[in-house]
Amino acid sequence: MIQNLFPDAPSQHAREVDFLFASLVAFAGLLTLIMGFLIIRYLIRFRVGTTHSRSGRESHDFRLDLIWTGTAVVIALVLFGWSARLYIDRNRPPPDALQITAIGKQWMWKMQHPDGQREINSLHIPVDRPIEIELASEDVIHSFYIPSFRIKQDAVPGRATRMWFTPTRTGTYSLFCAEYCGLEHSGMRGEIVVMEPQEYAAWLDAQPQGETLIRRGERLFTALGCSGCHEGDGPIEAPNLGGLFMRPVGLSDGRVVIADRDYIRDSILRPERDIVAGFRPVMPSYGGLLDDPETMALVAYIESLAEDAP
């Protein structure tokens, strides 16, 4: 019984969410007790046969209204700020997070590790290390849901979404798709295997290494002709992408944006949206020409150029 009331929390995020949820339940329970007490009190006080006035003209204490209203507002703002902080933290992965890609497809999850190792409906990760998962979908909306970690994120066609968590305990945990995605939605299940770091390293060494995401992005970069303009050798002048990732970029309309993954992705699929200052809007759009895995690969390659820049 006690175990059901306090479920297992094998991640840092799970403990924080459980604590917030318990606080919300406690606050709601306190209000229920107060309201229940007042209801019972008034039922007894104004029961049939009593002589208490029912005119509603009894003295009114304005200070009491201020106290209970102000207390409720303060508690609500505290809970809102607490929830907002957890939400913001959930969307800001640490820079040293292990980056995994996960592609949703009817009806499976296809995972890829940084060195090219691939899995289907299973993900092996090390314990006590932040894990960032970049999600995409090849067909319909899916939702990457790990109940034990109290975390869920949609995988949306045409968009890149992300989630991160830090597992704190080894073991095997269930993975579900939490968005109805077709007839076999209920069978789109998998597992998250959390391992000790040395066991995870041994597991990686035992897996065949396929083409990494960065290598695939480099191949696409060349095959699509991107290098002809962005490496400065072609007839069309285009921004140099070396060291671009997470740097400020001045735009032709006067705005300055940070070249994060979303900016790079938008520049590939909708280049007319944000024109870099000093350059003509001549880049063709690759929206509809590249699928989500190909776009993710190109973004990963451009991101890697920051590591090679002087």
N, C-alpha and C positions, 0 to 999 in steps of 0.2 A: 504493500500500500504506500509506504513512504517513498519507495523507489519510483512509483508512478507519479507521485506528487512532485518529485524533484528528478527530472530526467537527466540522463547522462549529458555532460557538456564537454566534449573532447576538443574544443577550440576556444581561443580567447574571445572571439566574437560571440560564441554561444553563451558564455558566462555573462557577458555584458547584456545581451538581449534578455536572458532569463532574469537578471536582476531588475532590469527596467520593467519587464512584464510583471514580476512579483510586486513591484512598487505600485504599478497601475491597479493590480488586483487588490492590494492593501488599501489604496485610496478609495476605490469603489466599494470595498467592504466596509470601510469606516463610514462613508456616506450612507450606505444601506442600514447600518446599525443606528445611526443618528435618526434617519427618517423613520425607521421602524419603531424606535423608542417614542418619537413624537406622535406617530399614528396611534400607538397603543395608549399613550398618555391621554390623548384627546378623546379616544373612544371611551376610556374610563371616566374622564372628567365630564364629558357631555352626554353620558348615557341617559337613557330615559329615566325620568324621576329626579334628576339632579336639579338644583336651583341656580346653577351658574348661568350668567347672562349669555344669550345667543345673538345679541344685537350687533356684535362686531364693533362696539364703540369703546372697547377697553383702551387704555392708554397705550400709545405706540412709542417704542424706544428706537429712535433713529440710529443711535450708536451701535445697537445690536445688528442692524442691517449692514452698516459699514464694516463691522468686524467680520461677519460671516461671508459677505461678498468679497471683501478684500483678501481674506484668507484663501477663498476658493480661487481667486484670480492669480494670486502668488503661486499656489500649488500647481495650477494649470500651466503657468508660464515656466516653472521649473521643469515640469515633465516635458513640455514642448522643447525647451532648450536642450534637455538631456537627449531626447529622441533625435533632434536635429544634429547634435554632435555625433551621435552614433551613425547617422545616415551619411554625414560628410566624411567621417573617418572610413566608412565602408567603401567610399568611392575614391579614396586616395591611397593607393597601394604604396608601400615603401619602395625606394629605388632598388633595393637588393632582392626583391621578390623573384622567385623562380617563375619564369614565364612559360605558360602552357597554352596551346591553342586547342579549342574544342569546337568542332563543327557538328551542328545538329542536322540530321537527315532522317526522313521517314524510313525506319524507326530505329535509329541508333545514334550513339555519340562517337565521333571519331576524334581521338586525342593525338596530339603530337608534342613531343618533348623538344627542348632547344637543340639537341644534337641529332634530331631526326628520328628517334625511336617513336613508333606509333602503337596505339592501342585502340581497341573498339569496345565500348561499354565498360571500360575499366581504366582506372587512373592510379598509378603508383606515384607516391610523393613522399618526401622526407618529413619527419616530425620536427616541430619547433622551428620551422622555417616559413616565412611568408610565401604564399602561393598566389600568383596572379593568373587568372584564366581569361583569355580573350575569346569571346564567343561570336559565332556567326551561324547562319543557317543556309542550307542549300535549297530549301523549298518553302516551308511554312514557318510560323512562329513556334518555337519550342521554348522550354524553360528549364534551365539547369538548376536542380533543386537537391540540396543535401540537408535533409531534416536534422541530422545530428549536429551539424554546424550552424543551424538556424540561418541559412543563407540561400537565396534564390535569385536568379537573374534570367531575364528573357533573352533568347537568341532570335534576332529579328532579321529577316531577309533585307539586304541592302544597307544594313547598319552593322557597326562593330560595337559590341557591348562588353563590359568587363566586370569582373568580380574578384575579390581576394579574401583570403582567410589565412590563419595560422593554426594548423593542427597542433594540439598539445599532448596527444596521446596516440600511441600506435594502435592499430586495429583495422578492421574492415567495416566500412559504413556504406549505407545504401544511397544510390543515386537514382533520381527519378526525373522524368519530364513532367512538369507541373502545369503544362498548357495543352489542352486538347488539340492533337495534331493529326487526327485521322483514325481509321478503324483499329489500328494496332497500337494506339496511344498507351494503353495500360501495359503493354509489353516492352515499352521503351525504358528499360531499367538497366542499371549498371552498379558499379561499386567503386568506392574510393579506398585504396589500400595505403594506409599510413605506415611507414617503415622507419626504422632507425637509419641515420645517415649512411653508415657503412653498408647496411643491407641494401639501401636504395642505390648506392654507387655500384655495388656488385650486380644488382638487378639490371642497371643501365648497361654495364659492360657485357652482360649476357644477351642483350637484345640486338637484333640486326639494325644497323644505322642506315636509314634511308636519306633521301635528299632533305636537307634542313630547309626551314622556312626562308632563311636569308639567302641560301644558295638558289632556291627556286625564284625568289624575288630578283636576284641578280640576273638570272637567265631570262626572266620576263622583261626586265629593264632593257636588256640588249635586244631581245627579239622584237619588242614593240617599237624600237627606234628611239627610246628615251635618251640613251647615251649620246646620240648624235647632236642633240641640242644642249642637254644639261652638263655635258662634260667639256663644252667650249670649243669643240672641233667642227661643229656644223655651221651652216650659213645663217641659222636663226639663233639669235642671242637669247639665252634663257638663264634663270638663276642657277648658280652652282649649289648642288645639294650636299656637298661635303660639310659636315658640321652643322647642318640645318636644324636637326632635331632639338627641340626645347629651347631654341633661340628666338629672340624677338624678330618679327618680320614687319617692315613698314609697307603699307598698302597704298595704292594709288588714290584712295579716298581719304587718306590722312590717318586712318586707324593703324594701330600697332597690335599685332596678335602674336601669340606664342605658337611656334610650329610644333604642336603636339601631334599625337597620332590622328586625332580627329581632323585637324587642319590638313595634314598630309593626305588623308583619305579623301577629304572634300576637294582638294586640289587635283586629285587624279580623276574623280568622278564628275566634279562640277568646277572646272578651272575658271569659268567666267565669274564665279561668285566673289573671289578675293584675288584681285589683280595686284601683283607685287609692283611697288613703285619703281618706275624707271624701265619697265618692260611692257611690250605690247601684248594684248590679249590674243595670242595666236595658238595657244596650246589646244589641241583637240580634246574633246571629252571622251573618257573611256567608260562612262556610265552606260550600262547595257551590253558592253563588250567584254567586261571582266566579271567573273563570278566572285563571290565573297572570299573564298580561299585564295584566289589569285590576287585580289586587292590586299588582303592581309599580308601576303608574301611580299608584295611591292613595298608596303608600308614598313615591314620589318627590315627590308634591305636598306631603305632610305634612312631608317633609324640607325642601322649599323654603321652608316657612313660617318656618323658623329664620332664614333670611337676611332676612326682612322684619320680624322681631320687633325691638323697640327694645332 
